[in-house]
């Protein structure tokens, strides 16, 4: 896979994650995380996550195939969101809405990567 394609996909995914974070901030929902204090602070985590997910998607699309991206990114989203959310908290306060929103964020990223890399 060509480096320019990977860079464009990585930048597009970084923008997706930053827009998602900004949308949640504007809706007043930090997802249980304290506000970080601006775009400059949030670029590094967003770009790091985008880079790892882009490399994972590049491996998938370059070696294993093009089909099944929805199932693949559903599994990745569940692996990312569920274990973090089920740490010792009362069962009555399990944040299902936060988990589903987090999974939607990863599925949107998967769709974007399928479009750019697949």
N, CA, C and O atoms as CSV, one atom per row, in Angstrom:
chain,resi,resn,atom,element,x,y,z
A,1,UNK,N,N,0.859,-1.176,0.000
A,1,UNK,CA,C,0.000,0.000,0.000
A,1,UNK,C,C,0.901,1.233,0.000
A,1,UNK,O,O,1.889,1.279,0.733
A,2,UNK,N,N,0.573,2.213,-0.801
A,2,UNK,CA,C,1.405,3.397,-0.966
A,2,UNK,C,C,1.320,4.305,0.260
A,2,UNK,O,O,0.263,4.466,0.869
A,3,UNK,N,N,2.450,4.885,0.594
A,3,UNK,CA,C,2.530,5.769,1.760
A,3,UNK,C,C,1.589,6.966,1.656
A,3,UNK,O,O,0.965,7.311,2.659
A,4,UNK,N,N,1.448,7.623,0.497
A,4,UNK,CA,C,0.508,8.748,0.425
A,4,UNK,C,C,-0.930,8.350,0.768
A,4,UNK,O,O,-1.643,9.110,1.423
A,5,UNK,N,N,-1.353,7.172,0.332
A,5,UNK,CA,C,-2.711,6.700,0.670
A,5,UNK,C,C,-2.860,6.526,2.173
A,5,UNK,O,O,-3.886,6.889,2.748
A,6,UNK,N,N,-1.836,5.972,2.807
A,6,UNK,CA,C,-1.879,5.789,4.261
A,6,UNK,C,C,-1.906,7.131,4.982
A,6,UNK,O,O,-2.637,7.298,5.959
A,7,UNK,N,N,-1.119,8.080,4.509
A,7,UNK,CA,C,-1.085,9.399,5.152
A,7,UNK,C,C,-2.419,10.118,5.018
A,7,UNK,O,O,-2.887,10.744,5.969
A,8,UNK,N,N,-3.034,10.032,3.842
A,8,UNK,CA,C,-4.342,10.673,3.645
A,8,UNK,C,C,-5.382,10.016,4.547
A,8,UNK,O,O,-6.193,10.704,5.167
A,9,UNK,N,N,-5.360,8.686,4.620
A,9,UNK,CA,C,-6.310,7.975,5.487
A,9,UNK,C,C,-6.076,8.342,6.948
A,9,UNK,O,O,-7.036,8.546,7.691
A,10,UNK,N,N,-4.834,8.428,7.367
A,10,UNK,CA,C,-4.503,8.785,8.750
A,10,UNK,C,C,-4.981,10.201,9.074
A,10,UNK,O,O,-5.563,10.430,10.134
A,11,UNK,N,N,-4.740,11.145,8.174
A,11,UNK,CA,C,-5.191,12.515,8.401
A,11,UNK,C,C,-6.714,12.607,8.422
A,11,UNK,O,O,-7.283,13.317,9.252
A,12,UNK,N,N,-7.376,11.890,7.512
A,12,UNK,CA,C,-8.842,11.899,7.491
A,12,UNK,C,C,-9.402,11.319,8.779
A,12,UNK,O,O,-10.384,11.832,9.314
A,13,UNK,N,N,-8.795,10.266,9.276
A,13,UNK,CA,C,-9.251,9.648,10.516
A,13,UNK,C,C,-8.977,10.553,11.720
A,13,UNK,O,O,-9.795,10.619,12.638
A,14,UNK,N,N,-7.857,11.239,11.727
A,14,UNK,CA,C,-7.565,12.189,12.804
A,14,UNK,C,C,-8.617,13.294,12.832
A,14,UNK,O,O,-9.098,13.671,13.900
A,15,UNK,N,N,-8.969,13.807,11.665
A,15,UNK,CA,C,-10.012,14.839,11.584
A,15,UNK,C,C,-11.346,14.276,12.064
A,15,UNK,O,O,-12.084,14.963,12.770
A,16,UNK,N,N,-11.669,13.036,11.691
A,16,UNK,CA,C,-12.916,12.401,12.141
A,16,UNK,C,C,-12.959,12.330,13.665
A,16,UNK,O,O,-13.972,12.679,14.271
A,17,UNK,N,N,-11.871,11.882,14.287
A,17,UNK,CA,C,-11.847,11.754,15.741
A,17,UNK,C,C,-11.925,13.126,16.422
A,17,UNK,O,O,-12.582,13.266,17.454
A,18,UNK,N,N,-11.269,14.123,15.858
A,18,UNK,CA,C,-11.333,15.471,16.446
A,18,UNK,C,C,-12.730,16.068,16.296
A,18,UNK,O,O,-13.228,16.715,17.218
A,19,UNK,N,N,-13.361,15.859,15.150
A,19,UNK,CA,C,-14.734,16.351,14.970
A,19,UNK,C,C,-15.699,15.630,15.911
A,19,UNK,O,O,-16.617,16.246,16.453
A,20,UNK,N,N,-15.494,14.339,16.103
A,20,UNK,CA,C,-16.339,13.574,17.026
A,20,UNK,C,C,-16.185,14.125,18.441
A,20,UNK,O,O,-17.171,14.322,19.152
A,21,UNK,N,N,-14.952,14.367,18.836
A,21,UNK,CA,C,-14.685,14.896,20.184
A,21,UNK,C,C,-15.290,16.291,20.351
A,21,UNK,O,O,-15.852,16.600,21.402
A,22,UNK,N,N,-15.179,17.119,19.338
A,22,UNK,CA,C,-15.753,18.464,19.396
A,22,UNK,C,C,-17.274,18.408,19.473
A,22,UNK,O,O,-17.896,19.177,20.206
A,23,UNK,N,N,-17.869,17.490,18.709
A,23,UNK,CA,C,-19.324,17.327,18.768
A,23,UNK,C,C,-19.789,16.906,20.153
A,23,UNK,O,O,-20.796,17.410,20.649
A,24,UNK,N,N,-19.071,15.995,20.773
A,24,UNK,CA,C,-19.436,15.569,22.132
A,24,UNK,C,C,-19.255,16.715,23.119
A,24,UNK,O,O,-20.055,16.883,24.039
A,25,UNK,N,N,-18.194,17.507,22.924
A,25,UNK,CA,C,-17.967,18.648,23.822
A,25,UNK,C,C,-19.094,19.663,23.697
A,25,UNK,O,O,-19.570,20.200,24.698
A,26,UNK,N,N,-19.518,19.922,22.465
A,26,UNK,CA,C,-20.596,20.897,22.246
A,26,UNK,C,C,-21.932,20.418,22.775
A,26,UNK,O,O,-22.775,21.226,23.166
A,27,UNK,N,N,-22.129,19.109,22.790
A,27,UNK,CA,C,-23.356,18.561,23.350
A,27,UNK,C,C,-23.287,18.430,24.864
A,27,UNK,O,O,-24.252,18.012,25.503
A,28,UNK,N,N,-22.143,18.787,25.433
A,28,UNK,CA,C,-21.984,18.749,26.878
A,28,UNK,C,C,-21.759,17.361,27.428
A,28,UNK,O,O,-22.015,17.108,28.605
A,29,UNK,N,N,-21.281,16.452,26.584
A,29,UNK,CA,C,-21.051,15.077,27.005
A,29,UNK,C,C,-19.578,14.755,26.825
A,29,UNK,O,O,-19.097,14.627,25.700
A,30,UNK,N,N,-18.867,14.626,27.931
A,30,UNK,CA,C,-17.437,14.323,27.843
A,30,UNK,C,C,-17.173,12.830,27.872
A,30,UNK,O,O,-16.015,12.418,27.801
A,31,UNK,N,N,-18.208,12.003,27.972
A,31,UNK,CA,C,-18.025,10.564,27.971
A,31,UNK,C,C,-17.387,10.040,29.242
A,31,UNK,O,O,-16.757,8.982,29.229
A,32,UNK,N,N,-17.541,10.758,30.329
A,32,UNK,CA,C,-16.948,10.320,31.578
A,32,UNK,C,C,-15.519,10.780,31.758
A,32,UNK,O,O,-14.920,10.538,32.806
A,33,UNK,N,N,-14.962,11.437,30.759
A,33,UNK,CA,C,-13.591,11.933,30.846
A,33,UNK,C,C,-13.606,13.414,31.187
A,33,UNK,O,O,-14.485,14.141,30.724
A,34,UNK,N,N,-12.655,13.873,31.982
A,34,UNK,CA,C,-12.600,15.299,32.254
A,34,UNK,C,C,-12.232,16.072,31.001
A,34,UNK,O,O,-11.493,15.555,30.163
A,35,UNK,N,N,-12.723,17.299,30.846
A,35,UNK,CA,C,-12.362,18.085,29.666
A,35,UNK,C,C,-10.860,18.343,29.645
A,35,UNK,O,O,-10.246,18.594,30.682
A,36,UNK,N,N,-10.283,18.278,28.458
A,36,UNK,CA,C,-8.833,18.369,28.345
A,36,UNK,C,C,-8.323,19.791,28.180
A,36,UNK,O,O,-7.172,20.065,28.517
A,37,UNK,N,N,-9.116,20.672,27.690
A,37,UNK,CA,C,-8.663,22.050,27.593
A,37,UNK,C,C,-8.216,22.480,26.225
A,37,UNK,O,O,-7.255,23.241,26.111
A,38,UNK,N,N,-8.865,22.029,25.192
A,38,UNK,CA,C,-8.585,22.595,23.885
A,38,UNK,C,C,-8.134,21.585,22.859
A,38,UNK,O,O,-7.813,20.436,23.162
A,39,UNK,N,N,-8.126,22.064,21.638
A,39,UNK,CA,C,-7.786,21.238,20.504
A,39,UNK,C,C,-6.335,20.794,20.532
A,39,UNK,O,O,-6.032,19.650,20.193
A,40,UNK,N,N,-5.443,21.673,20.929
A,40,UNK,CA,C,-4.020,21.368,20.913
A,40,UNK,C,C,-3.702,20.163,21.792
A,40,UNK,O,O,-2.866,19.335,21.431
A,41,UNK,N,N,-4.353,20.061,22.928
A,41,UNK,CA,C,-4.113,18.951,23.836
A,41,UNK,C,C,-4.698,17.659,23.282
A,41,UNK,O,O,-4.151,16.584,23.528
A,42,UNK,N,N,-5.802,17.743,22.538
A,42,UNK,CA,C,-6.485,16.541,22.080
A,42,UNK,C,C,-5.982,16.020,20.734
A,42,UNK,O,O,-6.397,14.939,20.317
A,43,UNK,N,N,-5.119,16.736,20.051
A,43,UNK,CA,C,-4.626,16.289,18.748
A,43,UNK,C,C,-3.725,15.058,18.898
A,43,UNK,O,O,-3.825,14.132,18.093
A,44,UNK,N,N,-2.865,15.027,19.888
A,44,UNK,CA,C,-1.938,13.908,20.045
A,44,UNK,C,C,-2.663,12.586,20.300
A,44,UNK,O,O,-2.373,11.605,19.615
A,45,UNK,N,N,-3.601,12.518,21.262
A,45,UNK,CA,C,-4.305,11.241,21.433
A,45,UNK,C,C,-5.130,10.848,20.206
A,45,UNK,O,O,-5.172,9.674,19.840
A,46,UNK,N,N,-5.779,11.811,19.576
A,46,UNK,CA,C,-6.598,11.507,18.397
A,46,UNK,C,C,-5.725,11.015,17.250
A,46,UNK,O,O,-6.071,10.040,16.583
A,47,UNK,N,N,-4.603,11.676,17.016
A,47,UNK,CA,C,-3.744,11.257,15.910
A,47,UNK,C,C,-3.057,9.926,16.205
A,47,UNK,O,O,-2.815,9.142,15.287
A,48,UNK,N,N,-2.745,9.663,17.456
A,48,UNK,CA,C,-2.145,8.374,17.817
A,48,UNK,C,C,-3.133,7.236,17.598
A,48,UNK,O,O,-2.785,6.207,17.020
A,49,UNK,N,N,-4.365,7.425,18.062
A,49,UNK,CA,C,-5.388,6.400,17.857
A,49,UNK,C,C,-5.670,6.221,16.368
A,49,UNK,O,O,-5.844,5.096,15.898
A,50,UNK,N,N,-5.716,7.316,15.635
A,50,UNK,CA,C,-5.965,7.245,14.192
A,50,UNK,C,C,-4.833,6.507,13.483
A,50,UNK,O,O,-5.087,5.727,12.565
A,51,UNK,N,N,-3.606,6.739,13.891
A,51,UNK,CA,C,-2.471,6.058,13.271
A,51,UNK,C,C,-2.545,4.552,13.508
A,51,UNK,O,O,-2.357,3.768,12.578
A,52,UNK,N,N,-2.816,4.145,14.737
A,52,UNK,CA,C,-2.901,2.712,15.036
A,52,UNK,C,C,-4.050,2.051,14.283
A,52,UNK,O,O,-3.893,0.949,13.758
A,53,UNK,N,N,-5.187,2.705,14.228
A,53,UNK,CA,C,-6.333,2.133,13.526
A,53,UNK,C,C,-6.095,2.106,12.011
A,53,UNK,O,O,-6.536,1.177,11.334
A,54,UNK,N,N,-5.409,3.109,11.481
A,54,UNK,CA,C,-5.079,3.136,10.057
A,54,UNK,C,C,-4.119,2.004,9.704
A,54,UNK,O,O,-4.292,1.342,8.681
A,55,UNK,N,N,-3.113,1.779,10.537
A,55,UNK,CA,C,-2.175,0.684,10.273
A,55,UNK,C,C,-2.873,-0.670,10.363
A,55,UNK,O,O,-2.597,-1.569,9.569
A,56,UNK,N,N,-3.774,-0.814,11.326
A,56,UNK,CA,C,-4.547,-2.049,11.451
A,56,UNK,C,C,-5.399,-2.267,10.206
A,56,UNK,O,O,-5.435,-3.370,9.662
A,57,UNK,N,N,-6.080,-1.224,9.756
A,57,UNK,CA,C,-6.928,-1.333,8.560
A,57,UNK,C,C,-6.085,-1.606,7.316
A,57,UNK,O,O,-6.499,-2.374,6.447
A,58,UNK,N,N,-4.917,-0.989,7.222
A,58,UNK,CA,C,-4.045,-1.230,6.070
A,58,UNK,C,C,-3.610,-2.690,6.032
A,58,UNK,O,O,-3.548,-3.290,4.959
A,59,UNK,N,N,-3.314,-3.257,7.177
A,59,UNK,CA,C,-2.959,-4.672,7.239
A,59,UNK,C,C,-4.127,-5.538,6.783
A,59,UNK,O,O,-3.937,-6.499,6.037
A,60,UNK,N,N,-5.321,-5.203,7.227
A,60,UNK,CA,C,-6.510,-5.971,6.842
A,60,UNK,C,C,-6.754,-5.881,5.341
A,60,UNK,O,O,-6.916,-6.904,4.676
A,61,UNK,N,N,-6.779,-4.672,4.807
A,61,UNK,CA,C,-7.129,-4.495,3.399
A,61,UNK,C,C,-6.020,-4.961,2.460
A,61,UNK,O,O,-6.305,-5.343,1.325
A,62,UNK,N,N,-4.770,-4.939,2.903
A,62,UNK,CA,C,-3.668,-5.341,2.031
A,62,UNK,C,C,-3.431,-6.848,2.039
A,62,UNK,O,O,-2.900,-7.390,1.070
A,63,UNK,N,N,-3.818,-7.533,3.117
A,63,UNK,CA,C,-3.469,-8.946,3.167
A,63,UNK,C,C,-4.669,-9.875,3.249
A,63,UNK,O,O,-4.708,-10.886,2.548
A,64,UNK,N,N,-5.638,-9.561,4.080
A,64,UNK,CA,C,-6.700,-10.523,4.342
A,64,UNK,C,C,-7.925,-10.345,3.464
A,64,UNK,O,O,-8.673,-11.302,3.264
A,65,UNK,N,N,-8.150,-9.182,2.948
A,65,UNK,CA,C,-9.281,-9.029,2.050
A,65,UNK,C,C,-10.035,-7.732,2.243
A,65,UNK,O,O,-9.720,-6.914,3.108
A,66,UNK,N,N,-11.028,-7.579,1.414
A,66,UNK,CA,C,-11.817,-6.357,1.416
A,66,UNK,C,C,-13.176,-6.544,2.058
A,66,UNK,O,O,-13.771,-5.577,2.533
A,67,UNK,N,N,-13.672,-7.747,2.084
A,67,UNK,CA,C,-15.002,-7.991,2.624
A,67,UNK,C,C,-14.997,-8.074,4.143
A,67,UNK,O,O,-13.956,-8.261,4.772
A,68,UNK,N,N,-16.152,-7.934,4.698
A,68,UNK,CA,C,-16.313,-8.103,6.134
A,68,UNK,C,C,-15.816,-6.959,6.986
A,68,UNK,O,O,-15.588,-7.141,8.182
A,69,UNK,N,N,-15.640,-5.779,6.404
A,69,UNK,CA,C,-15.100,-4.662,7.184
A,69,UNK,C,C,-16.036,-4.277,8.320
A,69,UNK,O,O,-15.572,-3.889,9.392
A,70,UNK,N,N,-17.343,-4.376,8.109
A,70,UNK,CA,C,-18.289,-3.990,9.147
A,70,UNK,C,C,-18.161,-4.905,10.363
A,70,UNK,O,O,-18.130,-4.426,11.497
A,71,UNK,N,N,-18.087,-6.195,10.140
A,71,UNK,CA,C,-17.902,-7.143,11.234
A,71,UNK,C,C,-16.561,-6.930,11.927
A,71,UNK,O,O,-16.476,-6.978,13.154
A,72,UNK,N,N,-15.521,-6.697,11.143
A,72,UNK,CA,C,-14.192,-6.465,11.707
A,72,UNK,C,C,-14.177,-5.243,12.619
A,72,UNK,O,O,-13.670,-5.312,13.738
A,73,UNK,N,N,-14.731,-4.122,12.148
A,73,UNK,CA,C,-14.691,-2.911,12.950
A,73,UNK,C,C,-15.693,-2.940,14.097
A,73,UNK,O,O,-15.506,-2.233,15.087
A,74,UNK,N,N,-16.752,-3.743,13.989
A,74,UNK,CA,C,-17.636,-3.967,15.150
A,74,UNK,C,C,-16.861,-4.671,16.255
A,74,UNK,O,O,-16.963,-4.308,17.427
A,75,UNK,N,N,-16.089,-5.676,15.873
A,75,UNK,CA,C,-15.280,-6.399,16.848
A,75,UNK,C,C,-14.217,-5.488,17.467
A,75,UNK,O,O,-14.008,-5.507,18.680
A,76,UNK,N,N,-13.559,-4.704,16.645
A,76,UNK,CA,C,-12.547,-3.772,17.166
A,76,UNK,C,C,-13.190,-2.755,18.103
A,76,UNK,O,O,-12.643,-2.457,19.165
A,77,UNK,N,N,-14.341,-2.225,17.718
A,77,UNK,CA,C,-15.037,-1.249,18.562
A,77,UNK,C,C,-15.413,-1.863,19.895
A,77,UNK,O,O,-15.256,-1.224,20.936
A,78,UNK,N,N,-15.907,-3.089,19.880
A,78,UNK,CA,C,-16.264,-3.753,21.135
A,78,UNK,C,C,-15.017,-4.004,21.981
A,78,UNK,O,O,-15.053,-3.852,23.202
A,79,UNK,N,N,-13.920,-4.386,21.338
A,79,UNK,CA,C,-12.677,-4.613,22.084
A,79,UNK,C,C,-12.129,-3.329,22.699
A,79,UNK,O,O,-11.511,-3.361,23.763
A,80,UNK,N,N,-12.353,-2.219,22.040
A,80,UNK,CA,C,-11.862,-0.936,22.552
A,80,UNK,C,C,-12.762,-0.397,23.659
A,80,UNK,O,O,-12.271,0.044,24.698
A,81,UNK,N,N,-14.056,-0.431,23.444
A,81,UNK,CA,C,-14.980,0.269,24.340
A,81,UNK,C,C,-15.436,-0.537,25.551
A,81,UNK,O,O,-15.499,0.005,26.655
A,82,UNK,N,N,-15.751,-1.796,25.377
A,82,UNK,CA,C,-16.373,-2.555,26.459
A,82,UNK,C,C,-15.438,-2.792,27.640
A,82,UNK,O,O,-15.840,-2.506,28.768
A,83,UNK,N,N,-14.205,-3.300,27.456
A,83,UNK,CA,C,-13.367,-3.558,28.631
A,83,UNK,C,C,-13.072,-2.316,29.470
A,83,UNK,O,O,-12.987,-2.396,30.696
A,84,UNK,N,N,-12.919,-1.178,28.815
A,84,UNK,CA,C,-12.644,0.060,29.553
A,84,UNK,C,C,-13.841,0.461,30.401
A,84,UNK,O,O,-13.684,0.987,31.502
A,85,UNK,N,N,-15.027,0.212,29.887
A,85,UNK,CA,C,-16.249,0.654,30.559
A,85,UNK,C,C,-16.713,-0.285,31.669
A,85,UNK,O,O,-17.510,0.121,32.515
A,86,UNK,N,N,-16.239,-1.523,31.688
A,86,UNK,CA,C,-16.751,-2.457,32.692
A,86,UNK,C,C,-15.805,-2.638,33.873
A,86,UNK,O,O,-15.892,-3.627,34.601
A,87,UNK,N,N,-14.928,-1.706,34.053
A,87,UNK,CA,C,-14.093,-1.732,35.256
A,87,UNK,C,C,-15.013,-1.631,36.467
A,87,UNK,O,O,-16.205,-1.379,36.291
A,88,UNK,N,N,-14.518,-1.815,37.677
A,88,UNK,CA,C,-15.398,-1.886,38.851
A,88,UNK,C,C,-16.314,-0.670,39.013
A,88,UNK,O,O,-15.932,0.344,39.598
A,89,UNK,N,N,-17.513,-0.799,38.487
A,89,UNK,CA,C,-18.548,0.212,38.673
A,89,UNK,C,C,-19.846,-0.515,38.984
A,89,UNK,O,O,-20.000,-1.675,38.602
A,90,UNK,N,N,-20.761,0.117,39.648
A,90,UNK,CA,C,-22.039,-0.541,39.921
A,90,UNK,C,C,-22.769,-0.886,38.631
A,90,UNK,O,O,-22.746,-0.120,37.667
A,91,UNK,N,N,-23.414,-2.042,38.623
A,91,UNK,CA,C,-24.113,-2.500,37.424
A,91,UNK,C,C,-25.225,-1.544,37.014
A,91,UNK,O,O,-25.531,-1.421,35.828
A,92,UNK,N,N,-25.825,-0.871,37.978
A,92,UNK,CA,C,-26.925,0.035,37.649
A,92,UNK,C,C,-26.450,1.280,36.908
A,92,UNK,O,O,-27.246,1.952,36.253
A,93,UNK,N,N,-25.159,1.592,37.006
A,93,UNK,CA,C,-24.665,2.792,36.336
A,93,UNK,C,C,-23.806,2.458,35.117
A,93,UNK,O,O,-23.020,3.291,34.667
A,94,UNK,N,N,-23.952,1.250,34.583
A,94,UNK,CA,C,-23.169,0.877,33.410
A,94,UNK,C,C,-23.535,1.788,32.243
A,94,UNK,O,O,-24.702,1.868,31.861
A,95,UNK,N,N,-22.561,2.462,31.685
A,95,UNK,CA,C,-22.841,3.481,30.668
A,95,UNK,C,C,-23.034,2.906,29.265
A,95,UNK,O,O,-22.166,3.065,28.407
A,96,UNK,N,N,-24.168,2.239,29.027
A,96,UNK,CA,C,-24.422,1.652,27.714
A,96,UNK,C,C,-24.414,2.694,26.612
A,96,UNK,O,O,-23.945,2.430,25.505
A,97,UNK,N,N,-24.928,3.868,26.909
A,97,UNK,CA,C,-24.965,4.923,25.882
A,97,UNK,C,C,-23.547,5.317,25.484
A,97,UNK,O,O,-23.277,5.546,24.305
A,98,UNK,N,N,-22.650,5.397,26.443
A,98,UNK,CA,C,-21.263,5.749,26.161
A,98,UNK,C,C,-20.590,4.659,25.338
A,98,UNK,O,O,-19.837,4.955,24.411
A,99,UNK,N,N,-20.856,3.409,25.670
A,99,UNK,CA,C,-20.280,2.291,24.919
A,99,UNK,C,C,-20.778,2.313,23.483
A,99,UNK,O,O,-19.983,2.154,22.556
A,100,UNK,N,N,-22.060,2.503,23.283
A,100,UNK,CA,C,-22.624,2.497,21.932
A,100,UNK,C,C,-22.107,3.683,21.122
A,100,UNK,O,O,-21.807,3.540,19.937
A,101,UNK,N,N,-22.001,4.848,21.751
A,101,UNK,CA,C,-21.435,6.004,21.042
A,101,UNK,C,C,-19.972,5.760,20.683
A,101,UNK,O,O,-19.534,6.118,19.590
A,102,UNK,N,N,-19.226,5.164,21.583
A,102,UNK,CA,C,-17.831,4.840,21.284
A,102,UNK,C,C,-17.708,3.839,20.150
A,102,UNK,O,O,-16.818,3.952,19.307
A,103,UNK,N,N,-18.599,2.862,20.131
A,103,UNK,CA,C,-18.585,1.890,19.038
A,103,UNK,C,C,-18.968,2.539,17.720
A,103,UNK,O,O,-18.414,2.192,16.677
A,104,UNK,N,N,-19.910,3.477,17.752
A,104,UNK,CA,C,-20.293,4.187,16.526
A,104,UNK,C,C,-19.123,5.011,15.988
A,104,UNK,O,O,-18.951,5.145,14.776
A,105,UNK,N,N,-18.327,5.558,16.898
A,105,UNK,CA,C,-17.153,6.334,16.488
A,105,UNK,C,C,-16.167,5.441,15.734
A,105,UNK,O,O,-15.641,5.836,14.694
A,106,UNK,N,N,-15.917,4.242,16.255
A,106,UNK,CA,C,-14.993,3.321,15.598
A,106,UNK,C,C,-15.583,2.794,14.285
A,106,UNK,O,O,-14.853,2.625,13.308
A,107,UNK,N,N,-16.901,2.532,14.252
A,107,UNK,CA,C,-17.522,2.075,13.013
A,107,UNK,C,C,-17.457,3.150,11.925
A,107,UNK,O,O,-17.247,2.843,10.752
A,108,UNK,N,N,-17.638,4.410,12.325
A,108,UNK,CA,C,-17.477,5.507,11.362
A,108,UNK,C,C,-16.054,5.570,10.841
A,108,UNK,O,O,-15.827,5.818,9.657
A,109,UNK,N,N,-15.098,5.344,11.728
A,109,UNK,CA,C,-13.699,5.305,11.312
A,109,UNK,C,C,-13.453,4.158,10.356
A,109,UNK,O,O,-12.720,4.312,9.380
A,110,UNK,N,N,-14.056,3.003,10.623
A,110,UNK,CA,C,-13.919,1.861,9.725
A,110,UNK,C,C,-14.497,2.139,8.355
A,110,UNK,O,O,-13.917,1.744,7.343
A,111,UNK,N,N,-15.636,2.817,8.310
A,111,UNK,CA,C,-16.239,3.173,7.036
A,111,UNK,C,C,-15.337,4.138,6.270
A,111,UNK,O,O,-15.160,4.009,5.059
A,112,UNK,N,N,-14.773,5.097,6.984
A,112,UNK,CA,C,-13.853,6.047,6.344
A,112,UNK,C,C,-12.623,5.343,5.820
A,112,UNK,O,O,-12.176,5.634,4.711
A,113,UNK,N,N,-12.062,4.422,6.589
A,113,UNK,CA,C,-10.881,3.689,6.143
A,113,UNK,C,C,-11.209,2.756,4.972
A,113,UNK,O,O,-10.387,2.576,4.073
A,114,UNK,N,N,-12.396,2.171,4.981
A,114,UNK,CA,C,-12.794,1.323,3.852
A,114,UNK,C,C,-12.872,2.146,2.579
A,114,UNK,O,O,-12.472,1.690,1.508
A,115,UNK,N,N,-13.384,3.352,2.701
A,115,UNK,CA,C,-13.484,4.235,1.557
A,115,UNK,C,C,-12.094,4.643,1.046
A,115,UNK,O,O,-11.869,4.674,-0.164
A,116,UNK,N,N,-11.157,4.957,1.960
A,116,UNK,CA,C,-9.838,5.446,1.566
A,116,UNK,C,C,-8.863,4.334,1.221
A,116,UNK,O,O,-8.035,4.500,0.326
A,117,UNK,N,N,-8.945,3.196,1.917
A,117,UNK,CA,C,-7.950,2.145,1.731
A,117,UNK,C,C,-8.480,0.903,1.017
A,117,UNK,O,O,-7.718,0.182,0.372
A,118,UNK,N,N,-9.777,0.656,1.132
A,118,UNK,CA,C,-10.344,-0.601,0.625
A,118,UNK,C,C,-10.576,-0.644,-0.850
A,118,UNK,O,O,-11.048,-1.654,-1.371
